[in-house]
Amino acid sequence: MLAALGLVAAVVATALWSGLLLMLTTILHPVYGRLDAPGFAGGLQRFLPVAQRSPTNYGLLAAMVLTPVVALVGLRADPGGAPFVLTATGLALVVAGPVLTSRFAAEPNYAVILAWDAADPPADWRDARGRWLRVNWLRAAATWAALALFVVATWLYLVP
């Protein structure tokens, strides 16, 4: 029961986060990626503070880390089984992608962007925009891979 609860919750949390990243990479990237320097700086300076303080971000990130742990506790009787291995791998992708990449790549880049004078960004503003785009795609790829692993693990566990 614990494994099933953790697996289903991991799928739900990761699917919701995946949707946020899908919107970010396929809608906001094209919008912000086409702006000139002041437009990009001003837009992200309005967007980032809201996104950084969003309870949705914190809640889903916490759920994406904690729910696979719950599943792994429930699956501990068969640590070599496919559901356990897939869930552990998915958890590693969540930690490496959304958690660590956000902390050590995205947040420092946000600090750079937020420190700009939006009316007169520095000459190398495209470098920060490129990092913003790449980090978002990296987090998205890790999240989508984790979601696929959680879905397969759940299916293998629930459909004998």
C-alpha positions as CSV (number, residue, x, y, z in Angstrom):
1,M,0.0,0.0,0.0
2,L,2.8,2.4,0.9
3,A,4.6,1.7,-2.4
4,A,1.5,2.3,-4.4
5,L,0.7,5.5,-2.6
6,G,4.2,6.8,-3.1
7,L,4.4,5.8,-6.8
8,V,1.0,7.3,-7.7
9,A,1.8,10.5,-5.8
10,A,5.3,10.7,-7.5
11,V,3.6,10.4,-10.9
12,V,1.0,13.2,-10.0
13,A,3.6,15.6,-8.6
14,T,6.1,15.1,-11.4
15,A,3.3,15.3,-14.0
16,L,2.2,18.6,-12.6
17,W,5.8,19.9,-12.5
18,S,6.3,18.6,-16.1
19,G,3.3,20.7,-17.1
20,L,4.9,23.8,-15.7
21,L,8.1,23.1,-17.5
22,L,6.2,22.4,-20.7
23,M,4.6,25.8,-20.5
24,L,7.9,27.5,-19.7
25,T,9.9,25.9,-22.5
26,T,7.3,25.9,-25.2
27,I,5.4,29.2,-24.5
28,L,7.6,31.5,-22.4
29,H,10.9,30.6,-24.1
30,P,9.7,31.7,-27.5
31,V,8.2,34.9,-26.0
32,Y,11.2,35.9,-23.9
33,G,13.7,34.5,-26.4
34,R,12.6,36.9,-29.1
35,L,12.8,40.1,-26.9
36,D,15.5,42.7,-27.2
37,A,17.8,43.3,-24.2
38,P,15.5,45.7,-22.2
39,G,12.4,43.6,-23.0
40,F,14.1,40.4,-21.8
41,A,15.5,42.0,-18.7
42,G,12.3,43.8,-17.8
43,G,10.2,40.7,-18.4
44,L,12.3,38.3,-16.4
45,Q,12.6,40.9,-13.6
46,R,8.8,40.9,-13.3
47,F,8.5,37.1,-13.8
48,L,11.4,35.7,-11.7
49,P,10.4,37.2,-8.3
50,V,6.9,35.7,-8.6
51,A,8.2,32.3,-9.7
52,Q,10.9,32.2,-7.1
53,R,8.4,32.7,-4.2
54,S,5.6,30.5,-5.7
55,P,4.3,28.0,-3.2
56,T,3.5,25.8,-6.2
57,N,7.2,25.5,-7.0
58,Y,8.2,24.7,-3.4
59,G,5.3,22.2,-2.9
60,L,5.8,20.3,-6.1
61,L,9.6,20.2,-5.7
62,A,9.1,18.8,-2.2
63,A,6.6,16.3,-3.4
64,M,8.8,15.2,-6.2
65,V,11.5,14.4,-3.7
66,L,9.5,13.0,-0.9
67,T,6.9,10.8,-2.7
68,P,9.5,8.6,-4.5
69,V,11.2,8.2,-1.1
70,V,7.9,7.0,0.3
71,A,7.6,4.6,-2.6
72,L,11.1,3.3,-2.1
73,V,10.4,2.6,1.5
74,G,7.4,0.6,0.4
75,L,9.4,-1.2,-2.2
76,R,12.4,-2.0,0.0
77,A,11.6,-5.7,0.2
78,D,12.7,-6.0,-3.4
79,P,15.6,-3.5,-4.0
80,G,16.6,-5.3,-7.2
81,G,13.2,-5.2,-8.7
82,A,12.3,-3.0,-11.6
83,P,9.9,-0.7,-9.7
84,F,12.5,0.0,-7.1
85,V,15.3,0.6,-9.6
86,L,13.2,2.8,-11.8
87,T,11.9,4.8,-8.9
88,A,15.4,5.3,-7.5
89,T,16.6,6.4,-10.9
90,G,13.7,8.8,-11.2
91,L,14.5,10.2,-7.8
92,A,18.1,10.7,-8.8
93,L,17.0,12.6,-11.9
94,V,14.7,14.8,-9.9
95,V,17.5,15.6,-7.5
96,A,20.0,16.2,-10.3
97,G,17.6,18.1,-12.5
98,P,15.0,20.3,-10.8
99,V,16.7,20.5,-7.4
100,L,20.4,20.8,-7.9
101,T,20.3,22.4,-11.3
102,S,17.9,25.0,-9.9
103,R,20.1,25.7,-6.9
104,F,23.5,25.8,-8.5
105,A,22.8,27.0,-12.1
106,A,19.4,28.7,-12.3
107,E,19.4,30.7,-9.1
108,P,22.9,32.2,-9.7
109,N,21.8,33.2,-13.2
110,Y,18.6,34.7,-11.8
111,A,20.7,36.8,-9.4
112,V,22.7,38.1,-12.4
113,I,19.5,39.0,-14.4
114,L,17.8,40.6,-11.4
115,A,20.8,42.8,-10.7
116,W,20.7,44.4,-14.2
117,D,19.3,47.8,-15.0
118,A,16.4,46.7,-17.1
119,A,16.6,49.8,-19.3
120,D,20.3,49.2,-20.0
121,P,21.3,45.5,-19.6
122,P,25.0,44.6,-20.0
123,A,26.5,43.8,-23.4
124,D,26.7,40.1,-22.5
125,W,23.0,39.8,-21.7
126,R,22.6,37.1,-24.4
127,D,24.9,34.9,-22.4
128,A,22.5,35.0,-19.4
129,R,19.5,34.5,-21.7
130,G,21.2,31.4,-23.2
131,R,21.9,30.0,-19.7
132,W,18.3,30.6,-18.8
133,L,17.1,28.7,-21.8
134,R,19.6,25.8,-21.4
135,V,18.9,25.4,-17.7
136,N,15.2,25.3,-18.3
137,W,15.6,22.6,-21.0
138,L,17.9,20.6,-18.8
139,R,15.4,20.7,-15.9
140,A,12.6,19.8,-18.3
141,A,14.5,16.8,-19.8
142,A,15.4,15.5,-16.3
143,T,11.8,15.9,-15.1
144,W,10.2,14.3,-18.2
145,A,12.6,11.4,-17.9
146,A,11.8,11.0,-14.2
147,L,8.1,11.1,-15.0
148,A,8.5,8.3,-17.6
149,L,10.4,6.2,-15.0
150,F,7.8,6.8,-12.3
151,V,4.9,5.9,-14.7
152,V,6.7,2.7,-15.8
153,A,7.5,1.8,-12.2
154,T,3.9,2.4,-11.1
155,W,2.6,0.4,-14.0
156,L,4.9,-2.5,-13.3
157,Y,4.0,-2.4,-9.6
158,L,0.3,-2.1,-10.0
159,V,-0.2,-4.3,-13.0
160,P,1.3,-7.7,-12.2
